[in-house]
Amino acid sequence: MATIMKQPREVHLTEPISPNPYPGCDVCAALVREWIDITEPASPLFDVERAHRIVDEVRDHRSQDEVAAPAL
């Protein structure tokens, strides 16, 4: 009977770039909460690629918020 070996998880020595949400924006806040969940190495949701996509989403959404309310 053959034993199936699982590949070890990737090891990342640096934390993925963190998002910079727009203050008071619920959409940005929800994306940051998701980012926190998936950047925890012990989490079954751990996904570095998704973390980078979330940072991009927050950046894009923040840009839209800044256009709408440039005073902040």
PQR file of N, CA, C, O and H, with PARSE charges and radii, in Angstrom:
ATOM      1  N   MET A   1       0.839  -1.177   0.000 -0.4000 1.5000
ATOM      2  CA  MET A   1       0.000   0.000   0.000 -0.0000 2.0000
ATOM      3  C   MET A   1       0.887   1.243   0.000  0.5500 1.7000
ATOM      4  O   MET A   1       1.743   1.399   0.871 -0.5500 1.4000
ATOM      5  N   ALA A   2       0.684   2.114  -0.963 -0.4000 1.5000
ATOM      6  CA  ALA A   2       1.501   3.321  -1.102 -0.0000 2.0000
ATOM      7  C   ALA A   2       1.000   4.421  -0.168  0.5500 1.7000
ATOM      8  O   ALA A   2      -0.200   4.559   0.067 -0.5500 1.4000
ATOM      9  H   ALA A   2      -0.012   1.987  -1.670  0.4000 1.0000
ATOM     10  N   THR A   3       1.931   5.186   0.350 -0.4000 1.5000
ATOM     11  CA  THR A   3       1.596   6.317   1.208 -0.0000 2.0000
ATOM     12  C   THR A   3       1.633   7.587   0.375  0.5500 1.7000
ATOM     13  O   THR A   3       2.597   7.834  -0.350 -0.5500 1.4000
ATOM     14  H   THR A   3       2.906   5.074   0.159  0.4000 1.0000
ATOM     15  N   ILE A   4       0.596   8.380   0.478 -0.4000 1.5000
ATOM     16  CA  ILE A   4       0.543   9.637  -0.263 -0.0000 2.0000
ATOM     17  C   ILE A   4       1.154  10.725   0.611  0.5500 1.7000
ATOM     18  O   ILE A   4       0.721  10.949   1.741 -0.5500 1.4000
ATOM     19  H   ILE A   4      -0.186   8.180   1.067  0.4000 1.0000
ATOM     20  N   MET A   5       2.159  11.391   0.073 -0.4000 1.5000
ATOM     21  CA  MET A   5       2.834  12.464   0.809 -0.0000 2.0000
ATOM     22  C   MET A   5       2.224  13.802   0.391  0.5500 1.7000
ATOM     23  O   MET A   5       2.070  14.081  -0.798 -0.5500 1.4000
ATOM     24  H   MET A   5       2.511  11.209  -0.845  0.4000 1.0000
ATOM     25  N   LYS A   6       1.886  14.607   1.364 -0.4000 1.5000
ATOM     26  CA  LYS A   6       1.368  15.937   1.072 -0.0000 2.0000
ATOM     27  C   LYS A   6       2.531  16.907   0.933  0.5500 1.7000
ATOM     28  O   LYS A   6       3.539  16.802   1.633 -0.5500 1.4000
ATOM     29  H   LYS A   6       2.011  14.380   2.330  0.4000 1.0000
ATOM     30  N   GLN A   7       2.372  17.845   0.024 -0.4000 1.5000
ATOM     31  CA  GLN A   7       3.375  18.891  -0.134 -0.0000 2.0000
ATOM     32  C   GLN A   7       3.288  19.844   1.053  0.5500 1.7000
ATOM     33  O   GLN A   7       2.186  20.180   1.487 -0.5500 1.4000
ATOM     34  H   GLN A   7       1.553  17.930  -0.544  0.4000 1.0000
ATOM     35  N   PRO A   8       4.421  20.285   1.585 -0.5600 1.5000
ATOM     36  CA  PRO A   8       4.367  21.258   2.680  0.2800 2.0000
ATOM     37  C   PRO A   8       3.857  22.603   2.163  0.5500 1.7000
ATOM     38  O   PRO A   8       3.962  22.912   0.976 -0.5500 1.4000
ATOM     39  N   ARG A   9       3.305  23.391   3.080 -0.4000 1.5000
ATOM     40  CA  ARG A   9       2.837  24.730   2.732 -0.0000 2.0000
ATOM     41  C   ARG A   9       4.018  25.630   2.413  0.5500 1.7000
ATOM     42  O   ARG A   9       5.127  25.419   2.902 -0.5500 1.4000
ATOM     43  H   ARG A   9       3.220  23.140   4.044  0.4000 1.0000
ATOM     44  N   GLU A  10       3.765  26.638   1.585 -0.4000 1.5000
ATOM     45  CA  GLU A  10       4.784  27.637   1.311 -0.0000 2.0000
ATOM     46  C   GLU A  10       5.130  28.373   2.600  0.5500 1.7000
ATOM     47  O   GLU A  10       4.277  28.552   3.468 -0.5500 1.4000
ATOM     48  H   GLU A  10       2.864  26.810   1.187  0.4000 1.0000
ATOM     49  N   VAL A  11       6.358  28.789   2.716 -0.4000 1.5000
ATOM     50  CA  VAL A  11       6.788  29.578   3.854 -0.0000 2.0000
ATOM     51  C   VAL A  11       7.102  30.981   3.358  0.5500 1.7000
ATOM     52  O   VAL A  11       7.849  31.155   2.395 -0.5500 1.4000
ATOM     53  H   VAL A  11       7.051  28.644   2.011  0.4000 1.0000
ATOM     54  N   HIS A  12       6.528  31.979   4.019 -0.4000 1.5000
ATOM     55  CA  HIS A  12       6.772  33.369   3.646 -0.0000 2.0000
ATOM     56  C   HIS A  12       7.402  34.068   4.846  0.5500 1.7000
ATOM     57  O   HIS A  12       6.835  34.090   5.938 -0.5500 1.4000
ATOM     58  H   HIS A  12       5.921  31.837   4.801  0.4000 1.0000
ATOM     59  N   LEU A  13       8.564  34.628   4.628 -0.4000 1.5000
ATOM     60  CA  LEU A  13       9.277  35.252   5.720 -0.0000 2.0000
ATOM     61  C   LEU A  13       8.828  36.684   5.981  0.5500 1.7000
ATOM     62  O   LEU A  13       9.075  37.234   7.054 -0.5500 1.4000
ATOM     63  H   LEU A  13       9.025  34.610   3.741  0.4000 1.0000
ATOM     64  N   THR A  14       8.177  37.276   5.008 -0.4000 1.5000
ATOM     65  CA  THR A  14       7.674  38.628   5.199 -0.0000 2.0000
ATOM     66  C   THR A  14       6.172  38.625   5.018  0.5500 1.7000
ATOM     67  O   THR A  14       5.628  37.852   4.230 -0.5500 1.4000
ATOM     68  H   THR A  14       7.976  36.829   4.136  0.4000 1.0000
ATOM     69  N   GLU A  15       5.514  39.487   5.747 -0.4000 1.5000
ATOM     70  CA  GLU A  15       4.065  39.599   5.652 -0.0000 2.0000
ATOM     71  C   GLU A  15       3.706  40.292   4.341  0.5500 1.7000
ATOM     72  O   GLU A  15       4.418  41.201   3.916 -0.5500 1.4000
ATOM     73  H   GLU A  15       5.955  40.116   6.387  0.4000 1.0000
ATOM     74  N   PRO A  16       2.614  39.879   3.692 -0.5600 1.5000
ATOM     75  CA  PRO A  16       2.198  40.568   2.476  0.2800 2.0000
ATOM     76  C   PRO A  16       1.927  42.045   2.766  0.5500 1.7000
ATOM     77  O   PRO A  16       1.609  42.424   3.894 -0.5500 1.4000
ATOM     78  N   ILE A  17       2.057  42.851   1.746 -0.4000 1.5000
ATOM     79  CA  ILE A  17       1.791  44.283   1.872 -0.0000 2.0000
ATOM     80  C   ILE A  17       0.412  44.470   2.485  0.5500 1.7000
ATOM     81  O   ILE A  17      -0.554  43.830   2.071 -0.5500 1.4000
ATOM     82  H   ILE A  17       2.315  42.543   0.830  0.4000 1.0000
ATOM     83  N   SER A  18       0.328  45.346   3.467 -0.4000 1.5000
ATOM     84  CA  SER A  18      -0.962  45.557   4.124 -0.0000 2.0000
ATOM     85  C   SER A  18      -1.777  46.624   3.393  0.5500 1.7000
ATOM     86  O   SER A  18      -1.215  47.552   2.811 -0.5500 1.4000
ATOM     87  H   SER A  18       1.112  45.867   3.804  0.4000 1.0000
ATOM     88  N   PRO A  19      -3.097  46.488   3.427 -0.5600 1.5000
ATOM     89  CA  PRO A  19      -3.962  47.455   2.761  0.2800 2.0000
ATOM     90  C   PRO A  19      -4.022  48.772   3.520  0.5500 1.7000
ATOM     91  O   PRO A  19      -3.788  48.812   4.728 -0.5500 1.4000
ATOM     92  N   ASN A  20      -4.332  49.837   2.814 -0.4000 1.5000
ATOM     93  CA  ASN A  20      -4.459  51.165   3.394 -0.0000 2.0000
ATOM     94  C   ASN A  20      -5.889  51.643   3.131  0.5500 1.7000
ATOM     95  O   ASN A  20      -6.129  52.349   2.151 -0.5500 1.4000
ATOM     96  H   ASN A  20      -4.522  49.805   1.833  0.4000 1.0000
ATOM     97  N   PRO A  21      -6.847  51.267   3.997 -0.5600 1.5000
ATOM     98  CA  PRO A  21      -8.254  51.576   3.738  0.2800 2.0000
ATOM     99  C   PRO A  21      -8.576  53.056   3.890  0.5500 1.7000
ATOM    100  O   PRO A  21      -7.879  53.791   4.590 -0.5500 1.4000
ATOM    101  N   TYR A  22      -9.633  53.473   3.231 -0.4000 1.5000
ATOM    102  CA  TYR A  22     -10.134  54.830   3.366 -0.0000 2.0000
ATOM    103  C   TYR A  22     -10.844  54.930   4.719  0.5500 1.7000
ATOM    104  O   TYR A  22     -11.655  54.064   5.047 -0.5500 1.4000
ATOM    105  H   TYR A  22     -10.199  52.876   2.663  0.4000 1.0000
ATOM    106  N   PRO A  23     -10.554  55.964   5.504 -0.5600 1.5000
ATOM    107  CA  PRO A  23     -11.176  56.085   6.832  0.2800 2.0000
ATOM    108  C   PRO A  23     -12.709  56.118   6.769  0.5500 1.7000
ATOM    109  O   PRO A  23     -13.296  56.897   6.017 -0.5500 1.4000
ATOM    110  N   GLY A  24     -13.331  55.273   7.559 -0.4000 1.5000
ATOM    111  CA  GLY A  24     -14.789  55.257   7.658 -0.0000 2.0000
ATOM    112  C   GLY A  24     -15.514  54.536   6.536  0.5500 1.7000
ATOM    113  O   GLY A  24     -16.745  54.542   6.504 -0.5500 1.4000
ATOM    114  H   GLY A  24     -12.855  54.641   8.169  0.4000 1.0000
ATOM    115  N   CYS A  25     -14.792  53.920   5.621 -0.4000 1.5000
ATOM    116  CA  CYS A  25     -15.428  53.220   4.492 -0.0000 2.0000
ATOM    117  C   CYS A  25     -15.725  51.772   4.890  0.5500 1.7000
ATOM    118  O   CYS A  25     -14.819  51.022   5.253 -0.5500 1.4000
ATOM    119  H   CYS A  25     -13.793  53.916   5.647  0.4000 1.0000
ATOM    120  N   ASP A  26     -16.997  51.390   4.817 -0.4000 1.5000
ATOM    121  CA  ASP A  26     -17.404  50.029   5.193 -0.0000 2.0000
ATOM    122  C   ASP A  26     -16.859  48.975   4.231  0.5500 1.7000
ATOM    123  O   ASP A  26     -16.512  47.872   4.651 -0.5500 1.4000
ATOM    124  H   ASP A  26     -17.733  51.999   4.522  0.4000 1.0000
ATOM    125  N   VAL A  27     -16.784  49.309   2.947 -0.4000 1.5000
ATOM    126  CA  VAL A  27     -16.268  48.361   1.956 -0.0000 2.0000
ATOM    127  C   VAL A  27     -14.787  48.089   2.218  0.5500 1.7000
ATOM    128  O   VAL A  27     -14.351  46.938   2.231 -0.5500 1.4000
ATOM    129  H   VAL A  27     -17.067  50.206   2.605  0.4000 1.0000
ATOM    130  N   CYS A  28     -14.020  49.162   2.426 -0.4000 1.5000
ATOM    131  CA  CYS A  28     -12.594  49.003   2.733 -0.0000 2.0000
ATOM    132  C   CYS A  28     -12.413  48.199   4.022  0.5500 1.7000
ATOM    133  O   CYS A  28     -11.543  47.332   4.096 -0.5500 1.4000
ATOM    134  H   CYS A  28     -14.375  50.097   2.415  0.4000 1.0000
ATOM    135  N   ALA A  29     -13.226  48.483   5.029 -0.4000 1.5000
ATOM    136  CA  ALA A  29     -13.121  47.776   6.309 -0.0000 2.0000
ATOM    137  C   ALA A  29     -13.397  46.287   6.135  0.5500 1.7000
ATOM    138  O   ALA A  29     -12.712  45.459   6.735 -0.5500 1.4000
ATOM    139  H   ALA A  29     -13.933  49.188   4.969  0.4000 1.0000
ATOM    140  N   ALA A  30     -14.387  45.938   5.327 -0.4000 1.5000
ATOM    141  CA  ALA A  30     -14.701  44.525   5.085 -0.0000 2.0000
ATOM    142  C   ALA A  30     -13.549  43.834   4.356  0.5500 1.7000
ATOM    143  O   ALA A  30     -13.210  42.691   4.664 -0.5500 1.4000
ATOM    144  H   ALA A  30     -14.943  46.610   4.839  0.4000 1.0000
ATOM    145  N   LEU A  31     -12.955  44.524   3.398 -0.4000 1.5000
ATOM    146  CA  LEU A  31     -11.815  43.948   2.674 -0.0000 2.0000
ATOM    147  C   LEU A  31     -10.621  43.752   3.605  0.5500 1.7000
ATOM    148  O   LEU A  31      -9.912  42.751   3.499 -0.5500 1.4000
ATOM    149  H   LEU A  31     -13.231  45.452   3.148  0.4000 1.0000
ATOM    150  N   VAL A  32     -10.396  44.688   4.504 -0.4000 1.5000
ATOM    151  CA  VAL A  32      -9.286  44.554   5.462 -0.0000 2.0000
ATOM    152  C   VAL A  32      -9.530  43.373   6.396  0.5500 1.7000
ATOM    153  O   VAL A  32      -8.594  42.634   6.702 -0.5500 1.4000
ATOM    154  H   VAL A  32     -10.972  45.502   4.589  0.4000 1.0000
ATOM    155  N   ARG A  33     -10.763  43.181   6.852 -0.4000 1.5000
ATOM    156  CA  ARG A  33     -11.063  42.020   7.711 -0.0000 2.0000
ATOM    157  C   ARG A  33     -10.779  40.709   6.956  0.5500 1.7000
ATOM    158  O   ARG A  33     -10.233  39.762   7.521 -0.5500 1.4000
ATOM    159  H   ARG A  33     -11.522  43.782   6.603  0.4000 1.0000
ATOM    160  N   GLU A  34     -11.156  40.675   5.681 -0.4000 1.5000
ATOM    161  CA  GLU A  34     -10.868  39.483   4.879 -0.0000 2.0000
ATOM    162  C   GLU A  34      -9.359  39.297   4.732  0.5500 1.7000
ATOM    163  O   GLU A  34      -8.857  38.177   4.828 -0.5500 1.4000
ATOM    164  H   GLU A  34     -11.599  41.445   5.222  0.4000 1.0000
ATOM    165  N   TRP A  35      -8.638  40.393   4.500 -0.4000 1.5000
ATOM    166  CA  TRP A  35      -7.181  40.344   4.360 -0.0000 2.0000
ATOM    167  C   TRP A  35      -6.539  39.779   5.628  0.5500 1.7000
ATOM    168  O   TRP A  35      -5.622  38.962   5.554 -0.5500 1.4000
ATOM    169  H   TRP A  35      -9.046  41.303   4.422  0.4000 1.0000
ATOM    170  N   ILE A  36      -7.023  40.216   6.786 -0.4000 1.5000
ATOM    171  CA  ILE A  36      -6.482  39.731   8.056 -0.0000 2.0000
ATOM    172  C   ILE A  36      -6.686  38.222   8.169  0.5500 1.7000
ATOM    173  O   ILE A  36      -5.778  37.502   8.584 -0.5500 1.4000
ATOM    174  H   ILE A  36      -7.768  40.880   6.847  0.4000 1.0000
ATOM    175  N   ASP A  37      -7.868  37.744   7.803 -0.4000 1.5000
ATOM    176  CA  ASP A  37      -8.157  36.308   7.885 -0.0000 2.0000
ATOM    177  C   ASP A  37      -7.248  35.486   6.986  0.5500 1.7000
ATOM    178  O   ASP A  37      -6.789  34.419   7.394 -0.5500 1.4000
ATOM    179  H   ASP A  37      -8.605  38.329   7.465  0.4000 1.0000
ATOM    180  N   ILE A  38      -6.978  35.955   5.774 -0.4000 1.5000
ATOM    181  CA  ILE A  38      -6.219  35.130   4.831 -0.0000 2.0000
ATOM    182  C   ILE A  38      -4.710  35.324   4.918  0.5500 1.7000
ATOM    183  O   ILE A  38      -3.960  34.620   4.241 -0.5500 1.4000
ATOM    184  H   ILE A  38      -7.351  36.822   5.443  0.4000 1.0000
ATOM    185  N   THR A  39      -4.252  36.268   5.739 -0.4000 1.5000
ATOM    186  CA  THR A  39      -2.803  36.423   5.898 -0.0000 2.0000
ATOM    187  C   THR A  39      -2.289  35.756   7.167  0.5500 1.7000
ATOM    188  O   THR A  39      -1.094  35.808   7.455 -0.5500 1.4000
ATOM    189  H   THR A  39      -4.861  36.841   6.288  0.4000 1.0000
ATOM    190  N   GLU A  40      -3.175  35.136   7.917 -0.4000 1.5000
ATOM    191  CA  GLU A  40      -2.766  34.392   9.111 -0.0000 2.0000
ATOM    192  C   GLU A  40      -2.252  33.020   8.659  0.5500 1.7000
ATOM    193  O   GLU A  40      -3.037  32.188   8.203 -0.5500 1.4000
ATOM    194  H   GLU A  40      -4.146  35.093   7.682  0.4000 1.0000
ATOM    195  N   PRO A  41      -0.929  32.774   8.782 -0.5600 1.5000
ATOM    196  CA  PRO A  41      -0.374  31.513   8.277  0.2800 2.0000
ATOM    197  C   PRO A  41      -1.037  30.255   8.823  0.5500 1.7000
ATOM    198  O   PRO A  41      -1.073  29.241   8.125 -0.5500 1.4000
ATOM    199  N   ALA A  42      -1.557  30.283  10.032 -0.4000 1.5000
ATOM    200  CA  ALA A  42      -2.191  29.099  10.615 -0.0000 2.0000
ATOM    201  C   ALA A  42      -3.623  28.905  10.133  0.5500 1.7000
ATOM    202  O   ALA A  42      -4.233  27.870  10.402 -0.5500 1.4000
ATOM    203  H   ALA A  42      -1.528  31.107  10.598  0.4000 1.0000
ATOM    204  N   SER A  43      -4.159  29.882   9.429 -0.4000 1.5000
ATOM    205  CA  SER A  43      -5.541  29.809   8.967 -0.0000 2.0000
ATOM    206  C   SER A  43      -5.678  28.890   7.758  0.5500 1.7000
ATOM    207  O   SER A  43      -4.810  28.873   6.886 -0.5500 1.4000
ATOM    208  H   SER A  43      -3.664  30.723   9.210  0.4000 1.0000
ATOM    209  N   PRO A  44      -6.762  28.130   7.707 -0.5600 1.5000
ATOM    210  CA  PRO A  44      -7.006  27.304   6.509  0.2800 2.0000
ATOM    211  C   PRO A  44      -7.321  28.183   5.292  0.5500 1.7000
ATOM    212  O   PRO A  44      -7.299  27.703   4.159 -0.5500 1.4000
ATOM    213  N   LEU A  45      -7.612  29.460   5.523 -0.4000 1.5000
ATOM    214  CA  LEU A  45      -7.898  30.395   4.437 -0.0000 2.0000
ATOM    215  C   LEU A  45      -6.645  31.061   3.886  0.5500 1.7000
ATOM    216  O   LEU A  45      -6.725  31.826   2.926 -0.5500 1.4000
ATOM    217  H   LEU A  45      -7.630  29.850   6.444  0.4000 1.0000
ATOM    218  N   PHE A  46      -5.485  30.780   4.481 -0.4000 1.5000
ATOM    219  CA  PHE A  46      -4.227  31.430   4.107 -0.0000 2.0000
ATOM    220  C   PHE A  46      -4.020  31.388   2.591  0.5500 1.7000
ATOM    221  O   PHE A  46      -4.020  30.319   1.980 -0.5500 1.4000
ATOM    222  H   PHE A  46      -5.419  30.158   5.261  0.4000 1.0000
ATOM    223  N   ASP A  47      -3.841  32.585   1.992 -0.4000 1.5000
ATOM    224  CA  ASP A  47      -3.682  32.683   0.536 -0.0000 2.0000
ATOM    225  C   ASP A  47      -2.979  33.998   0.215  0.5500 1.7000
ATOM    226  O   ASP A  47      -3.602  35.059   0.217 -0.5500 1.4000
ATOM    227  H   ASP A  47      -3.841  33.453   2.488  0.4000 1.0000
ATOM    228  N   VAL A  48      -1.686  33.924  -0.060 -0.4000 1.5000
ATOM    229  CA  VAL A  48      -0.887  35.123  -0.315 -0.0000 2.0000
ATOM    230  C   VAL A  48      -1.343  35.827  -1.583  0.5500 1.7000
ATOM    231  O   VAL A  48      -1.409  37.056  -1.619 -0.5500 1.4000
ATOM    232  H   VAL A  48      -1.179  33.062  -0.062  0.4000 1.0000
ATOM    233  N   GLU A  49      -1.654  35.075  -2.610 -0.4000 1.5000
ATOM    234  CA  GLU A  49      -2.096  35.700  -3.864 -0.0000 2.0000
ATOM    235  C   GLU A  49      -3.390  36.483  -3.655  0.5500 1.7000
ATOM    236  O   GLU A  49      -3.525  37.601  -4.151 -0.5500 1.4000
ATOM    237  H   GLU A  49      -1.600  34.077  -2.581  0.4000 1.0000
ATOM    238  N   ARG A  50      -4.328  35.910  -2.933 -0.4000 1.5000
ATOM    239  CA  ARG A  50      -5.585  36.606  -2.639 -0.0000 2.0000
ATOM    240  C   ARG A  50      -5.316  37.848  -1.787  0.5500 1.7000
ATOM    241  O   ARG A  50      -5.974  38.873  -1.965 -0.5500 1.4000
ATOM    242  H   ARG A  50      -4.218  35.001  -2.530  0.4000 1.0000
ATOM    243  N   ALA A  51      -4.367  37.766  -0.875 -0.4000 1.5000
ATOM    244  CA  ALA A  51      -4.016  38.927  -0.050 -0.0000 2.0000
ATOM    245  C   ALA A  51      -3.548  40.085  -0.920  0.5500 1.7000
ATOM    246  O   ALA A  51      -3.917  41.234  -0.678 -0.5500 1.4000
ATOM    247  H   ALA A  51      -3.833  36.933  -0.731  0.4000 1.0000
ATOM    248  N   HIS A  52      -2.744  39.791  -1.925 -0.4000 1.5000
ATOM    249  CA  HIS A  52      -2.279  40.846  -2.833 -0.0000 2.0000
ATOM    250  C   HIS A  52      -3.434  41.420  -3.652  0.5500 1.7000
ATOM    251  O   HIS A  52      -3.482  42.623  -3.910 -0.5500 1.4000
ATOM    252  H   HIS A  52      -2.444  38.857  -2.122  0.4000 1.0000
ATOM    253  N   ARG A  53      -4.355  40.562  -4.054 -0.4000 1.5000
ATOM    254  CA  ARG A  53      -5.513  41.057  -4.817 -0.0000 2.0000
ATOM    255  C   ARG A  53      -6.388  41.957  -3.939  0.5500 1.7000
ATOM    256  O   ARG A  53      -6.934  42.950  -4.418 -0.5500 1.4000
ATOM    257  H   ARG A  53      -4.316  39.585  -3.844  0.4000 1.0000
ATOM    258  N   ILE A  54      -6.520  41.612  -2.660 -0.4000 1.5000
ATOM    259  CA  ILE A  54      -7.311  42.447  -1.751 -0.0000 2.0000
ATOM    260  C   ILE A  54      -6.649  43.813  -1.580  0.5500 1.7000
ATOM    261  O   ILE A  54      -7.332  44.837  -1.571 -0.5500 1.4000
ATOM    262  H   ILE A  54      -6.076  40.805  -2.270  0.4000 1.0000
ATOM    263  N   VAL A  55      -5.330  43.833  -1.445 -0.4000 1.5000
ATOM    264  CA  VAL A  55      -4.628  45.116  -1.332 -0.0000 2.0000
ATOM    265  C   VAL A  55      -4.919  45.972  -2.564  0.5500 1.7000
ATOM    266  O   VAL A  55      -5.147  47.176  -2.447 -0.5500 1.4000
ATOM    267  H   VAL A  55      -4.775  43.001  -1.452  0.4000 1.0000
ATOM    268  N   ASP A  56      -4.911  45.354  -3.735 -0.4000 1.5000
ATOM    269  CA  ASP A  56      -5.232  46.081  -4.969 -0.0000 2.0000
ATOM    270  C   ASP A  56      -6.676  46.589  -4.954  0.5500 1.7000
ATOM    271  O   ASP A  56      -6.947  47.719  -5.360 -0.5500 1.4000
ATOM    272  H   ASP A  56      -4.725  44.376  -3.830  0.4000 1.0000
ATOM    273  N   GLU A  57      -7.602  45.742  -4.480 -0.4000 1.5000
ATOM    274  CA  GLU A  57      -9.006  46.156  -4.403 -0.0000 2.0000
ATOM    275  C   GLU A  57      -9.186  47.346  -3.459  0.5500 1.7000
ATOM    276  O   GLU A  57      -9.917  48.288  -3.767 -0.5500 1.4000
ATOM    277  H   GLU A  57      -7.381  44.824  -4.151  0.4000 1.0000
ATOM    278  N   VAL A  58      -8.516  47.294  -2.314 -0.4000 1.5000
ATOM    279  CA  VAL A  58      -8.617  48.391  -1.352 -0.0000 2.0000
ATOM    280  C   VAL A  58      -8.039  49.662  -1.964  0.5500 1.7000
ATOM    281  O   VAL A  58      -8.626  50.736  -1.835 -0.5500 1.4000
ATOM    282  H   VAL A  58      -7.922  46.529  -2.064  0.4000 1.0000
ATOM    283  N   ARG A  59      -6.900  49.547  -2.623 -0.4000 1.5000
ATOM    284  CA  ARG A  59      -6.285  50.719  -3.259 -0.0000 2.0000
ATOM    285  C   ARG A  59      -7.218  51.329  -4.305  0.5500 1.7000
ATOM    286  O   ARG A  59      -7.389  52.547  -4.355 -0.5500 1.4000
ATOM    287  H   ARG A  59      -6.422  48.675  -2.728  0.4000 1.0000
ATOM    288  N   ASP A  60      -7.819  50.480  -5.137 -0.4000 1.5000
ATOM    289  CA  ASP A  60      -8.739  50.976  -6.165 -0.0000 2.0000
ATOM    290  C   ASP A  60      -9.971  51.613  -5.540  0.5500 1.7000
ATOM    291  O   ASP A  60     -10.420  52.674  -5.975 -0.5500 1.4000
ATOM    292  H   ASP A  60      -7.680  49.490  -5.096  0.4000 1.0000
ATOM    293  N   HIS A  61     -10.519  50.957  -4.512 -0.4000 1.5000
ATOM    294  CA  HIS A  61     -11.719  51.496  -3.870 -0.0000 2.0000
ATOM    295  C   HIS A  61     -11.402  52.795  -3.144  0.5500 1.7000
ATOM    296  O   HIS A  61     -12.204  53.729  -3.163 -0.5500 1.4000
ATOM    297  H   HIS A  61     -10.155  50.095  -4.159  0.4000 1.0000
ATOM    298  N   ARG A  62     -10.239  52.861  -2.507 -0.4000 1.5000
ATOM    299  CA  ARG A  62      -9.822  54.088  -1.817 -0.0000 2.0000
ATOM    300  C   ARG A  62      -9.722  55.239  -2.817  0.5500 1.7000
ATOM    301  O   ARG A  62     -10.128  56.361  -2.517 -0.5500 1.4000
ATOM    302  H   ARG A  62      -9.588  52.102  -2.492  0.4000 1.0000
ATOM    303  N   SER A  63      -9.188  54.963  -3.993 -0.4000 1.5000
ATOM    304  CA  SER A  63      -9.081  56.004  -5.023 -0.0000 2.0000
ATOM    305  C   SER A  63     -10.456  56.560  -5.376  0.5500 1.7000
ATOM    306  O   SER A  63     -10.620  57.768  -5.546 -0.5500 1.4000
ATOM    307  H   SER A  63      -8.858  54.051  -4.237  0.4000 1.0000
ATOM    308  N   GLN A  64     -11.449  55.666  -5.486 -0.4000 1.5000
ATOM    309  CA  GLN A  64     -12.813  56.109  -5.785 -0.0000 2.0000
ATOM    310  C   GLN A  64     -13.357  56.963  -4.643  0.5500 1.7000
ATOM    311  O   GLN A  64     -14.001  57.983  -4.887 -0.5500 1.4000
ATOM    312  H   GLN A  64     -11.316  54.685  -5.349  0.4000 1.0000
ATOM    313  N   ASP A  65     -13.104  56.554  -3.394 -0.4000 1.5000
ATOM    314  CA  ASP A  65     -13.561  57.316  -2.236 -0.0000 2.0000
ATOM    315  C   ASP A  65     -12.897  58.694  -2.194  0.5500 1.7000
ATOM    316  O   ASP A  65     -13.548  59.689  -1.875 -0.5500 1.4000
ATOM    317  H   ASP A  65     -12.581  55.725  -3.196  0.4000 1.0000
ATOM    318  N   GLU A  66     -11.617  58.749  -2.513 -0.4000 1.5000
ATOM    319  CA  GLU A  66     -10.900  60.022  -2.481 -0.0000 2.0000
ATOM    320  C   GLU A  66     -11.410  60.989  -3.540  0.5500 1.7000
ATOM    321  O   GLU A  66     -11.447  62.198  -3.310 -0.5500 1.4000
ATOM    322  H   GLU A  66     -11.089  57.941  -2.773  0.4000 1.0000
ATOM    323  N   VAL A  67     -11.796  60.473  -4.681 -0.4000 1.5000
ATOM    324  CA  VAL A  67     -12.374  61.316  -5.731 -0.0000 2.0000
ATOM    325  C   VAL A  67     -13.712  61.877  -5.266  0.5500 1.7000
ATOM    326  O   VAL A  67     -14.037  63.034  -5.532 -0.5500 1.4000
ATOM    327  H   VAL A  67     -11.766  59.491  -4.868  0.4000 1.0000
ATOM    328  N   ALA A  68     -14.477  61.054  -4.574 -0.4000 1.5000
ATOM    329  CA  ALA A  68     -15.798  61.474  -4.107 -0.0000 2.0000
ATOM    330  C   ALA A  68     -15.715  62.458  -2.928  0.5500 1.7000
ATOM    331  O   ALA A  68     -16.592  63.308  -2.774 -0.5500 1.4000
ATOM    332  H   ALA A  68     -14.213  60.114  -4.358  0.4000 1.0000
ATOM    333  N   ALA A  69     -14.673  62.351  -2.101 -0.4000 1.5000
ATOM    334  CA  ALA A  69     -14.537  63.209  -0.924 -0.0000 2.0000
ATOM    335  C   ALA A  69     -13.071  63.598  -0.744  0.5500 1.7000
ATOM    336  O   ALA A  69     -12.418  63.104   0.174 -0.5500 1.4000
ATOM    337  H   ALA A  69     -13.960  61.661  -2.226  0.4000 1.0000
ATOM    338  N   PRO A  70     -12.545  64.464  -1.592 -0.5600 1.5000
ATOM    339  CA  PRO A  70     -11.123  64.778  -1.559  0.2800 2.0000
ATOM    340  C   PRO A  70     -10.662  65.523  -0.317  0.5500 1.7000
ATOM    341  O   PRO A  70      -9.457  65.711  -0.149 -0.5500 1.4000
ATOM    342  N   ALA A  71     -11.559  65.958   0.562 -0.4000 1.5000
ATOM    343  CA  ALA A  71     -11.170  66.717   1.751 -0.0000 2.0000
ATOM    344  C   ALA A  71     -10.452  65.854   2.784  0.5500 1.7000
ATOM    345  O   ALA A  71      -9.718  66.388   3.615 -0.5500 1.4000
ATOM    346  H   ALA A  71     -12.537  65.806   0.425  0.4000 1.0000
ATOM    347  N   LEU A  72     -10.645  64.515   2.757 -0.4000 1.5000
ATOM    348  CA  LEU A  72      -9.995  63.660   3.751 -0.0000 2.0000
ATOM    349  C   LEU A  72      -8.599  63.315   3.361  0.5500 1.7000
ATOM    350  O   LEU A  72      -7.912  62.601   4.092 -0.5500 1.4000
ATOM    351  H   LEU A  72     -11.242  64.081   2.082  0.4000 1.0000
TER
END
